[in-house]
Structures are given as structure tokens and as C-alpha cells.
Amino acid sequence: MAKNGSIILDRDGIGKSLERIAHEILERYKDIHELAVIGIKTRGALLAKRLTDKIKALSGEDVLLGALDITLYRDDLTQVAEQPVVHATEIDFDVEAKTIILVDDVLYTGRTIRCALDALVDFGRPAKIELAVLVDRGHRELPIRADYAGKNIPTTKSEIVHVRLTESDGVDEVVVEAKNG
């Protein structure tokens, strides 16, 4: 499905990346009962679901799962859309004193993650927040780093990283392509 770009990860690559992240989380946290995984809407939430499925397959234990909408926390809200679409945040558990694994598809400037941190602490005070991303492409504008990264992809600012997932796009792939114009 990649038109003018390079496929960096295919379905198997995405699956292996998420499995590796699940193993890393389980190595770090032997007791996963105080752990919760929260994905940033939209693709981060889809990846968070897949990640919790992998953790359950490896450990036999369910992990708390939530989804976070950060639309109203964005510092570029007026640039994104004239009428931004706000989705529901789905966190039906207490984040207080939990270790939260925040999940997103691509880590770029760090601004999305900053917004997510602001939104998340409105729900309480977690014991710890860690970041898991499928792709870390560099070019940080804020001092934010991933604790777990599926793949580090060196990019230029004139490139775009597209994460496409079956649930939202009909295909699993990560593509890097040049910006139009």
C-alpha cells in the first residue's frame, strides 16, 4: 500500500516490535497488578490494545487498559482543524499509585506526549509513567524520550512517518515518505 515511500515495518515487523516491548515490560515488572497501559487516541490506543494482548499471552495475566484523547490539550489545536473532533477518553480505573505505560505510534517532537502527560495527571497521580512507542523518529523539541521503542528510524524533517493499522487503515505497515510540497 506504500505509494511513494519506503515500508519500514510490515505486519510481522509490527507484531515482533510489540512482542519485544511486552517482554521488556514483563522483565521490568514481575508483578503487573499495579500496571496499566493507556494508549493515546487513535493509533496509540490500538497499539495499546495489541500490547496488552501480548502481555496477557506471555504472562497469563490481564493488564488494565485505557485510551486517552488529548485533543483539547494540544498546543496547536487551532492549526489542526477548524472543528477538531474530540473522542472519548476511556479510563475506567484509578490511575493513582499505578505505573502507567503510555503508548503512542510515533515519537517525534515530544509535544503530543507532553499533552498526554497533562491530560493523564488530570485523572490522578500515577506512581510512575513510562512511554512506549512503535516508532521513534527523533527531532525532539522537548526533553522526552521513550522507555520502550519498537524501532528507531532516522528521518529528516522533510519526511513523514505513517503508521497504518488494520483496525483503522486496513493494513499493518509503517511507511516513511517525503512530504508533498
C-alpha positions as CSV (number, residue, x, y, z in Angstrom):
1,M,0.0,0.0,0.0
2,A,3.1,2.3,0.2
3,K,2.7,4.6,-2.7
4,N,5.9,6.8,-2.8
5,G,7.5,5.7,0.4
6,S,9.6,3.0,2.0
7,I,8.0,0.4,4.1
8,I,10.0,0.3,7.3
9,L,7.8,-2.2,9.2
10,D,5.2,-4.6,7.8
11,R,2.6,-6.7,9.7
12,D,5.2,-9.1,11.0
13,G,7.6,-6.3,12.0
14,I,4.9,-4.5,13.9
15,G,4.0,-7.7,15.7
16,K,7.6,-8.5,16.6
17,S,8.2,-5.0,17.9
18,L,5.1,-5.1,20.1
19,E,6.2,-8.6,21.4
20,R,9.6,-7.3,22.2
21,I,8.2,-4.4,24.1
22,A,5.8,-6.7,26.0
23,H,8.9,-8.9,27.0
24,E,10.8,-5.8,28.2
25,I,7.8,-4.6,30.3
26,L,7.5,-8.1,31.9
27,E,11.2,-8.2,32.6
28,R,11.0,-4.9,34.4
29,Y,7.7,-5.6,36.2
30,K,7.4,-9.0,37.7
31,D,4.1,-8.1,39.4
32,I,1.9,-6.5,36.8
33,H,-1.1,-5.9,39.1
34,E,-0.2,-2.2,39.7
35,L,0.5,-1.7,35.9
36,A,-1.9,-0.1,33.4
37,V,-1.4,0.6,29.7
38,I,-3.0,3.7,28.3
39,G,-2.9,4.4,24.6
40,I,-3.2,7.9,23.0
41,K,-6.1,8.0,20.6
42,T,-6.3,6.8,17.9
43,R,-3.4,4.6,16.8
44,G,-1.7,4.6,20.2
45,A,-4.9,3.2,21.7
46,L,-5.0,0.5,19.0
47,L,-1.4,-0.4,19.7
48,A,-2.0,-0.4,23.5
49,K,-4.7,-3.0,23.0
50,R,-2.4,-5.1,21.0
51,L,0.4,-4.7,23.6
52,T,-1.9,-5.8,26.4
53,D,-2.9,-8.8,24.4
54,K,0.8,-9.7,24.0
55,I,1.4,-9.2,27.7
56,K,-1.5,-11.5,28.6
57,A,-0.3,-14.1,26.1
58,L,3.1,-14.1,27.7
59,S,2.1,-13.8,31.4
60,G,-1.4,-15.2,31.5
61,E,-2.5,-12.0,33.3
62,D,-4.8,-9.3,32.3
63,V,-3.4,-5.7,32.4
64,L,-5.6,-2.7,32.8
65,L,-6.2,-0.9,29.5
66,G,-7.3,2.6,28.8
67,A,-7.5,5.1,26.0
68,L,-6.7,8.8,26.2
69,D,-7.9,11.6,24.0
70,I,-5.6,14.6,24.1
71,T,-7.4,16.8,21.5
72,L,-8.3,19.6,24.0
73,Y,-4.7,19.6,25.5
74,R,-2.9,20.3,22.2
75,D,-1.0,23.5,21.8
76,D,-1.7,23.5,18.1
77,L,-5.4,23.0,18.3
78,T,-6.4,25.9,16.1
79,Q,-3.9,24.7,13.4
80,V,-5.1,21.1,13.4
81,A,-8.7,21.7,12.3
82,E,-11.4,24.4,12.4
83,Q,-13.7,22.0,14.2
84,P,-11.5,19.5,16.0
85,V,-13.1,16.1,16.7
86,V,-13.0,15.2,20.4
87,H,-13.1,11.5,21.2
88,A,-14.0,9.8,24.4
89,T,-11.3,9.1,27.0
90,E,-11.7,5.6,28.3
91,I,-10.0,5.2,31.6
92,D,-12.3,3.2,33.9
93,F,-9.8,2.6,36.7
94,D,-8.0,4.7,39.3
95,V,-4.5,5.8,38.0
96,E,-3.5,6.8,41.5
97,A,-0.3,4.9,42.5
98,K,-0.2,2.9,39.3
99,T,2.7,2.5,36.9
100,I,1.3,3.7,33.6
101,I,2.7,2.7,30.3
102,L,1.6,5.4,27.9
103,V,1.5,4.2,24.3
104,D,1.7,6.1,21.0
105,D,2.5,5.2,17.4
106,V,5.3,7.8,16.6
107,L,7.5,9.8,18.9
108,Y,8.7,12.9,17.0
109,T,8.9,16.4,18.7
110,G,7.5,15.2,22.1
111,R,4.6,17.7,22.0
112,T,1.9,15.0,21.8
113,I,3.4,13.2,24.7
114,R,3.5,16.4,26.8
115,C,-0.2,16.9,26.1
116,A,-0.9,13.3,27.1
117,L,1.0,13.8,30.3
118,D,-1.1,16.9,31.1
119,A,-4.3,15.0,30.3
120,L,-3.2,11.9,32.3
121,V,-2.4,13.7,35.5
122,D,-5.9,15.2,35.5
123,F,-7.0,11.7,36.3
124,G,-4.8,11.4,39.4
125,R,-1.2,10.9,40.4
126,P,0.4,7.7,39.0
127,A,3.4,6.3,40.8
128,K,5.3,6.4,37.5
129,I,4.7,7.0,33.8
130,E,6.7,5.3,31.1
131,L,6.5,5.7,27.4
132,A,6.2,3.0,24.7
133,V,6.2,3.9,21.1
134,L,6.2,1.8,17.9
135,V,8.5,4.3,16.1
136,D,11.0,6.8,17.5
137,R,11.9,9.1,14.6
138,G,14.0,11.7,16.5
139,H,13.8,15.5,16.2
140,R,12.7,16.2,19.8
141,E,11.7,19.8,20.7
142,L,11.0,18.8,24.4
143,P,13.1,16.6,26.8
144,I,11.0,13.5,26.3
145,R,12.3,10.0,25.5
146,A,10.8,6.6,25.0
147,D,11.3,3.9,27.6
148,Y,10.3,1.3,25.0
149,A,10.6,1.7,21.3
150,G,9.7,-0.8,18.6
151,K,12.0,0.8,16.0
152,N,14.3,3.8,15.9
153,I,14.1,5.4,12.4
154,P,16.4,8.2,11.5
155,T,14.4,10.7,9.5
156,T,14.6,14.2,8.1
157,K,12.1,16.9,9.0
158,S,11.0,16.8,5.3
159,E,9.8,13.2,5.8
160,I,6.5,11.9,7.2
161,V,6.1,8.6,9.1
162,H,2.8,6.9,8.5
163,V,1.7,4.2,10.9
164,R,-1.2,2.3,9.3
165,L,-3.0,-0.4,11.3
166,T,-5.5,-2.9,10.2
167,E,-8.2,-1.7,12.6
168,S,-8.2,1.8,11.2
169,D,-6.5,1.6,7.8
170,G,-7.0,-1.9,6.6
171,V,-3.3,-2.8,6.6
172,D,-0.4,-3.0,9.1
173,E,2.7,-1.0,7.9
174,V,5.0,1.8,8.8
175,V,6.0,3.9,5.8
176,V,8.4,6.8,5.6
177,E,7.8,9.2,2.7
178,A,8.7,12.7,1.5
179,K,6.3,15.5,2.4
180,N,4.3,16.8,-0.5
181,G,5.2,20.3,-1.4
